[in-house]
């Protein structure tokens, strides 16, 4: 999609094309092959990139402003909206109002637009807490500056390089029910993070120790909605299909939503019809990804991973080539550019 929008050169500039991904059990030196992303371009029509989220956001921001220098206005929190024969009026926390033909609630897991459309609700705590941090290249051995994953009975770690290899992004998930604050900006400590991963291999603990600033957040979800649109208002991204990060598809689903929504608005003159067609084209796809992300927990965690004697059986069963090919074909084989709307 991003290449179709003319951002291919920018992707090449900010992204790292992923290759083979090694899988390790939490306390072992043994390695398995989890995935080979070097075949993505041939199979799916584009490479598999890893990149810093801020670099992706900045690329998109600049592209939007090139199209319309006045398109982005910051410091605006939508709290409600009104509809009329003329369209939709968004109402903001600071008292400002903005008129438009349609309202797209892309306002996240705690979406005010969703609650205005369908009533008050709250996100469900999943029982998982995630740690995240960035490790500078000079703080780690070169062998660790790569795409890889670790699995354990009640936790897992995924890591991949960003900023052209200058940093390693580390995300570590643990089953904990004592931290329920859903925020990307809550700071933790190295000691607390290490305490959640006692007994892990020295390589994993080295990545934790090398993170510049540890952050922690509770993993909350809204289960997939069966309806997104009412009149000239609809939802997009986490506002209607928040997902666990176990397949790394949350941001991707939002980008797919945006592309399909734009196609529908371009193809259908009546906005209400366009939003219904968008919803119809996307609900089954996003629900599949949300549920597949939940299922991934049984692949990444499991009692069998406690002991080396049973860990191999777990890996051989859960990560066998046929199952992994089916999983990734279902994710990356989808094409928002051509899917029927």
ABEGO torsion letter per residue (X at the ends): XAAAAGAAAAAAAABBBBBBBBBBBAABABBBBABBAAAAAAAAGBBBBBBBAAAAAAAAAAAAAAABAAABBBGBBBABBBBBAAEBBBBBAAGBBBBBABBBBAAEAABAAAAAAAEBBBBBBAGBBBBBBBBBAAABBAAABBBBBBBBAABBBBBBBBGGGABBBBBBBBBBAABABBBAABBBBAAAAAAAABGBBAAAAAAAAABABBBBBBBBBBBBBABABBEABBBBEAAABBBBAAAGAAAAAAAAAAAAAAAAAAABABAAAAAAAAAAAAAAAAAAAAAAAAAAAAAABEAAAABAAAAAAAAAAAABAAAAAAAAAAAAABBAAABBX
